[in-house]
Amino acid sequence: MSDKVTYKDLDKALIDWAPRFNLIRKEWPGASVEEVLSILKIVEEEAKEKKEEDKSPMGFKDQKGT
């Protein structure tokens, strides 16, 4: 992967991240860009942990079929 970021990369990133960024800004309107990014990182880490916790061992579903 190249270290050089193109305008196309930036445009795609802005489009991809805008909904998440705006959601955080709606909840914390005074948050700086750095604070929003920190909050997003925390939320994504928590979501990843939750996803891992919810995985069934060995790919088997539980008795309830979930």
Secondary structure, 3 states (H helix, E strand, C coil): CCCCCCHHHHHHHHHHHHHHHHHHHHHCCCCCHHHHHHHHHHHHHHHHHHHHHHCCHHHCCCCCCC
